[in-house]
Each structure stands twice: as C-alpha cells, then as structure tokens.
Amino acid sequence: MLPLSKKIMSRNFYILAGTLGLFALISAGMALVPSSFQPGLPANASLWRTVALLLLVGGLAAALIGVLSHLFEQMDRRSEQARLAARRKRRGQP
C-alpha cells in the first residue's frame, strides 16, 4: 500500500492548478476593467494579460503534473497488486 503522502500528491497539484486558474481569470478580468477603478494598481492592460497568460500556463503545467502523478500512482498500485497476486498463486494460497 502507498503511504498517505503519496496518495494525495496528485490532489495537491489539482488544487494548485485550480488556484492558478482562478488567479488567471481574475487577472484577465482586471485587463478589462478601466484604470479609474484600479487606484494604486498597474493600469496597463497588457501587463494584466501577460500575468494572466503566465498564471494559466502555470496552472496547466500543474494540472499535467497532477494527471501524470495520478497515472503513475495508479500504475504503481496495480503492479503491486499483480505482484502480490502472483506471489499468492505461487505459494498456492487462494
């Protein structure tokens, strides 16, 4: 059996991807807001679009890492189960 820290590693990447995606949406929305509603914040829309793009790429990368992590966890779990089943079969246990 895998330790608990290994089981939830992909979930952490999914949470990170969702958070980065949310911040990317907020940054993209800030690019559409007029500068008069943003006192003290950068009013350059291209800056907000660039930040949104970088956050989106980071979120997609985190999602990909989460999917691959989950895939390898599942592969490891199934190979362990197959190894134990073969061992039981060799020993003649049901």
Backbone as a printed PyTorch tensor [residue, N CA C, xyz], in Angstrom:
tensor([[[  0.8330,  -1.1820,   0.0000],
         [  0.0000,   0.0000,   0.0000],
         [  0.8780,   1.2450,   0.0000]],

        [[  0.4370,   2.2690,  -0.7180],
         [  1.1910,   3.5180,  -0.7720],
         [  0.9500,   4.3480,   0.4840]],

        [[  1.9600,   5.0600,   0.9490],
         [  1.7370,   5.9410,   2.0990],
         [  0.7620,   7.0630,   1.7460]],

        [[  0.1720,   7.6400,   2.7610],
         [ -0.8360,   8.6760,   2.5610],
         [ -0.2790,   9.8670,   1.8130]],

        [[  0.9770,  10.2320,   2.0530],
         [  1.5630,  11.3910,   1.3790],
         [  1.6550,  11.1700,  -0.1180]],

        [[  1.8700,   9.9350,  -0.5560],
         [  1.9270,   9.6420,  -1.9880],
         [  0.5330,   9.6820,  -2.6030]],

        [[ -0.4780,   9.2630,  -1.8470],
         [ -1.8290,   9.1920,  -2.3760],
         [ -2.4050,  10.5660,  -2.6710]],

        [[ -2.0640,  11.5570,  -1.8610],
         [ -2.6860,  12.8620,  -2.0270],
         [ -1.8090,  13.8410,  -2.8010]],

        [[ -0.6830,  13.3740,  -3.3280],
         [  0.2050,  14.2860,  -4.0450],
         [ -0.4730,  14.8410,  -5.2920]],

        [[ -1.1760,  14.0020,  -6.0440],
         [ -1.8300,  14.4960,  -7.2480],
         [ -2.9600,  15.4650,  -6.8900]],

        [[ -3.6320,  15.2250,  -5.7610],
         [ -4.7000,  16.1380,  -5.3360],
         [ -4.1390,  17.5290,  -5.0580]],

        [[ -2.9450,  17.5870,  -4.4820],
         [ -2.3220,  18.8870,  -4.2280],
         [ -2.0290,  19.6230,  -5.5270]],

        [[ -1.6000,  18.8990,  -6.5500],
         [ -1.3560,  19.5400,  -7.8360],
         [ -2.6560,  20.0160,  -8.4760]],

        [[ -3.7470,  19.2620,  -8.3020],
         [ -5.0350,  19.7040,  -8.8280],
         [ -5.5000,  20.9880,  -8.1290]],

        [[ -5.3000,  21.0560,  -6.8330],
         [ -5.6700,  22.2630,  -6.0820],
         [ -4.8270,  23.4470,  -6.5380]],

        [[ -3.5270,  23.2230,  -6.7260],
         [ -2.6490,  24.2820,  -7.2230],
         [ -3.0770,  24.7400,  -8.6110]],

        [[ -3.4260,  23.8020,  -9.4800],
         [ -3.8630,  24.1550, -10.8330],
         [ -5.1550,  24.9720, -10.7930]],

        [[ -6.0790,  24.5790,  -9.9290],
         [ -7.3280,  25.3330,  -9.8110],
         [ -7.1070,  26.7400,  -9.2820]],

        [[ -6.2200,  26.8650,  -8.3110],
         [ -5.9140,  28.1810,  -7.7410],
         [ -5.2570,  29.0830,  -8.7740]],

        [[ -4.2820,  28.5400,  -9.4960],
         [ -3.6250,  29.3450, -10.5350],
         [ -4.6060,  29.7180, -11.6520]],

        [[ -5.5130,  28.7960, -11.9760],
         [ -6.5280,  29.1000, -12.9820],
         [ -7.4620,  30.2140, -12.5270]],

        [[ -7.8450,  30.1860, -11.2530],
         [ -8.7020,  31.2440, -10.7090],
         [ -7.9980,  32.5980, -10.7580]],

        [[ -6.7260,  32.6290, -10.3520],
         [ -5.9740,  33.8780, -10.4080],
         [ -5.7780,  34.3490, -11.8440]],

        [[ -5.6560,  33.4050, -12.7780],
         [ -5.5430,  33.7800, -14.1930],
         [ -6.8390,  34.4380, -14.6760]],

        [[ -7.9810,  33.9020, -14.2450],
         [ -9.2580,  34.5170, -14.6150],
         [ -9.4060,  35.9110, -14.0070]],

        [[ -8.9830,  36.0650, -12.7660],
         [ -9.0510,  37.3800, -12.1170],
         [ -8.1450,  38.3710, -12.8480]],

        [[ -6.9460,  37.9400, -13.2180],
         [ -6.0200,  38.8300, -13.9340],
         [ -6.5560,  39.1900, -15.3100]],

        [[ -7.1810,  38.2230, -15.9820],
         [ -7.7720,  38.5240, -17.2850],
         [ -8.9390,  39.5030, -17.1280]],

        [[ -9.6960,  39.3640, -16.0490],
         [-10.7760,  40.3130, -15.7850],
         [-10.2590,  41.7040, -15.4780]],

        [[ -9.1240,  41.7790, -14.8100],
         [ -8.5300,  43.0850, -14.4930],
         [ -8.0890,  43.8120, -15.7590]],

        [[ -7.7630,  43.0690, -16.8140],
         [ -7.3790,  43.6980, -18.0800],
         [ -8.5730,  44.3920, -18.7260]],

        [[ -9.7810,  43.9620, -18.3760],
         [-10.9840,  44.5470, -18.9640],
         [-11.5450,  45.7190, -18.1640]],

        [[-11.0990,  45.8590, -16.9180],
         [-11.6010,  46.9160, -16.0400],
         [-10.8920,  48.2290, -16.3700]],

        [[-11.6420,  49.3340, -16.4730],
         [-10.9950,  50.6240, -16.7440],
         [-10.0280,  51.0200, -15.6210]],

        [[ -9.0310,  51.8020, -15.9590],
         [ -7.9930,  52.1530, -14.9850],
         [ -8.5270,  53.0300, -13.8540]],

        [[ -9.6450,  53.6890, -14.0400],
         [-10.1830,  54.5210, -12.9630],
         [-10.6980,  53.6770, -11.7980]],

        [[-11.0020,  52.4120, -12.0320],
         [-11.4650,  51.5100, -10.9720],
         [-10.3120,  50.8000, -10.2720]],

        [[ -9.0780,  51.0790, -10.6800],
         [ -7.9200,  50.3940, -10.1250],
         [ -6.9490,  51.3880,  -9.4930]],

        [[ -7.3440,  52.1180,  -8.4670],
         [ -6.4010,  53.0750,  -7.8780],
         [ -5.2320,  52.3540,  -7.2230]],

        [[ -4.0440,  52.7560,  -7.5720],
         [ -2.8500,  52.1740,  -6.9890],
         [ -2.3850,  50.8810,  -7.6260]],

        [[ -3.1320,  50.3730,  -8.6050],
         [ -2.7450,  49.1410,  -9.2840],
         [ -2.2430,  49.4690, -10.6840]],

        [[ -1.4340,  48.6070, -11.2750],
         [ -0.9840,  48.8660, -12.6410],
         [ -2.1820,  48.8960, -13.5860]],

        [[ -2.2910,  49.9420, -14.3700],
         [ -3.4410,  50.1060, -15.2530],
         [ -3.1440,  49.6080, -16.6570]],

        [[ -1.9720,  49.0990, -16.8780],
         [ -1.6010,  48.6360, -18.1950],
         [ -2.2620,  47.2800, -18.4590]],

        [[ -3.1660,  47.2320, -19.4320],
         [ -3.9130,  46.0050, -19.7050],
         [ -3.0010,  44.8950, -20.2240]],

        [[ -1.9620,  45.2700, -20.9590],
         [ -1.0740,  44.2270, -21.4770],
         [ -0.3270,  43.5330, -20.3390]],

        [[ -0.0480,  44.2620, -19.2610],
         [  0.5910,  43.6410, -18.0970],
         [ -0.3390,  42.6060, -17.4660]],

        [[ -1.6170,  42.9640, -17.3210],
         [ -2.5830,  42.0260, -16.7470],
         [ -2.7560,  40.8120, -17.6500]],

        [[ -2.7840,  41.0240, -18.9710],
         [ -2.9100,  39.8950, -19.8920],
         [ -1.6940,  38.9730, -19.8140]],

        [[ -0.5090,  39.5720, -19.6760],
         [  0.7020,  38.7700, -19.5670],
         [  0.6970,  37.9520, -18.2820]],

        [[  0.3020,  38.5680, -17.1760],
         [  0.2230,  37.8520, -15.9050],
         [ -0.8100,  36.7320, -16.0000]],

        [[ -1.9570,  37.0200, -16.6390],
         [ -2.9990,  36.0030, -16.7980],
         [ -2.4810,  34.8320, -17.6280]],

        [[ -1.7480,  35.1350, -18.6860],
         [ -1.2060,  34.0770, -19.5280],
         [ -0.1910,  33.2220, -18.7690]],

        [[  0.6860,  33.8670, -18.0100],
         [  1.6760,  33.1210, -17.2400],
         [  1.0110,  32.2560, -16.1630]],

        [[  0.0020,  32.7930, -15.4970],
         [ -0.7160,  32.0070, -14.4900],
         [ -1.4570,  30.8370, -15.1300]],

        [[ -2.0370,  31.0680, -16.3030],
         [ -2.7420,  29.9960, -17.0000],
         [ -1.7770,  28.8890, -17.4140]],

        [[ -0.6240,  29.2550, -17.9410],
         [  0.3740,  28.2510, -18.3240],
         [  0.8540,  27.4930, -17.0820]],

        [[  1.0760,  28.2060, -15.9810],
         [  1.4640,  27.5400, -14.7400],
         [  0.3830,  26.5820, -14.2430]],

        [[ -0.8690,  27.0090, -14.3400],
         [ -1.9750,  26.1400, -13.9270],
         [ -2.0940,  24.9050, -14.7890]],

        [[ -1.9100,  25.0720, -16.0960],
         [ -1.9630,  23.9160, -16.9930],
         [ -0.8010,  22.9580, -16.7280]],

        [[  0.3770,  23.5050, -16.4390],
         [  1.5240,  22.6570, -16.1100],
         [  1.2720,  21.8880, -14.8080]],

        [[  0.6960,  22.5590, -13.8130],
         [  0.3900,  21.8820, -12.5450],
         [ -0.6610,  20.7910, -12.7590]],

        [[ -1.6490,  21.0540, -13.6120],
         [ -2.6660,  20.0400, -13.9050],
         [ -2.0410,  18.8350, -14.6060]],

        [[ -1.1270,  19.0940, -15.5360],
         [ -0.4500,  17.9970, -16.2280],
         [  0.3760,  17.1630, -15.2510]],

        [[  1.0820,  17.8270, -14.3580],
         [  1.8710,  17.1000, -13.3540],
         [  0.9420,  16.2800, -12.4530]],

        [[ -0.2090,  16.8500, -12.0950],
         [ -1.1730,  16.1140, -11.2800],
         [ -1.7110,  14.8800, -11.9830]],

        [[ -2.0170,  15.0150, -13.2710],
         [ -2.5300,  13.8750, -14.0320],
         [ -1.4640,  12.7940, -14.1490]],

        [[ -0.2370,  13.1890, -14.4840],
         [  0.8420,  12.2080, -14.6110],
         [  1.1610,  11.5590, -13.2650]],

        [[  1.1220,  12.3390, -12.1990],
         [  1.3650,  11.7920, -10.8690],
         [  0.3080,  10.7540, -10.5080]],

        [[ -0.9510,  11.0720, -10.7880],
         [ -2.0340,  10.1290, -10.5080],
         [ -1.8870,   8.8710, -11.3660]],

        [[ -1.4960,   9.0530, -12.6150],
         [ -1.3030,   7.9120, -13.5110],
         [ -0.2220,   6.9730, -12.9850]],

        [[  0.9090,   7.5320, -12.5630],
         [  1.9910,   6.6970, -12.0550],
         [  1.6490,   6.0750, -10.7070]],

        [[  0.8850,   6.7800,  -9.8710],
         [  0.4400,   6.1870,  -8.6080],
         [ -0.4470,   4.9770,  -8.8710]],

        [[ -1.3500,   5.1090,  -9.8420],
         [ -2.2430,   4.0080, -10.1790],
         [ -1.4560,   2.8300, -10.7600]],

        [[ -0.4800,   3.1280, -11.6190],
         [  0.3420,   2.0790, -12.2060],
         [  1.1300,   1.3510, -11.1150]],

        [[  1.6710,   2.1020, -10.1820],
         [  2.4350,   1.5010,  -9.0880],
         [  1.5390,   0.6220,  -8.2210]],

        [[  0.3390,   1.1010,  -7.9390],
         [ -0.5950,   0.3330,  -7.1070],
         [ -1.0010,  -0.9700,  -7.8050]],

        [[ -1.2710,  -0.8830,  -9.1150],
         [ -1.6870,  -2.0870,  -9.8400],
         [ -0.5400,  -3.0840,  -9.9860]],

        [[  0.6650,  -2.6030, -10.1900],
         [  1.7900,  -3.5340, -10.2990],
         [  2.0470,  -4.2120,  -8.9530]],

        [[  1.8530,  -3.4870,  -7.8600],
         [  1.9990,  -4.0770,  -6.5270],
         [  0.9300,  -5.1420,  -6.2970]],

        [[ -0.3020,  -4.8550,  -6.7130],
         [ -1.3700,  -5.8470,  -6.5570],
         [ -1.0990,  -7.0850,  -7.4100]],

        [[ -0.6050,  -6.8870,  -8.6280],
         [ -0.2950,  -8.0250,  -9.5040],
         [  0.8560,  -8.8460,  -8.9280]],

        [[  1.8450,  -8.1700,  -8.3560],
         [  2.9720,  -8.8710,  -7.7590],
         [  2.5140,  -9.7230,  -6.5740]],

        [[  1.6430,  -9.1610,  -5.7280],
         [  1.1320,  -9.9190,  -4.5770],
         [  0.2440, -11.0830,  -5.0240]],

        [[ -0.5590, -10.8690,  -6.0770],
         [ -1.4100, -11.9560,  -6.5710],
         [ -0.5580, -13.0840,  -7.1390]],

        [[  0.5010, -12.7480,  -7.8610],
         [  1.3930, -13.7790,  -8.4090],
         [  2.1110, -14.5190,  -7.2860]],

        [[  2.4700, -13.8050,  -6.2470],
         [  3.1480, -14.4330,  -5.1000],
         [  2.2190, -15.4080,  -4.3920]],

        [[  0.9460, -14.9910,  -4.2030],
         [ -0.0310, -15.8820,  -3.5740],
         [ -0.2820, -17.1230,  -4.4380]],

        [[ -0.3020, -16.9090,  -5.7580],
         [ -0.5540, -18.0230,  -6.6700],
         [  0.6050, -19.0200,  -6.6370]],

        [[  1.8260, -18.5210,  -6.5540],
         [  2.9940, -19.4060,  -6.4790],
         [  2.9970, -20.2210,  -5.2000]],

        [[  2.5480, -19.6110,  -4.1140],
         [  2.5500, -20.3070,  -2.8210],
         [  1.3280, -21.2030,  -2.6590]],

        [[  0.4040, -21.1300,  -3.5990],
         [ -0.7770, -21.9780,  -3.5420],
         [ -1.8680, -21.4810,  -2.6250]],

        [[ -1.8000, -20.2100,  -2.2360],
         [ -2.8450, -19.6470,  -1.3890],
         [ -3.9600, -19.1110,  -2.2760]],

        [[ -5.2170, -19.2040,  -1.8190],
         [ -6.3410, -18.7040,  -2.6360],
         [ -6.3860, -17.2040,  -2.7050]]])
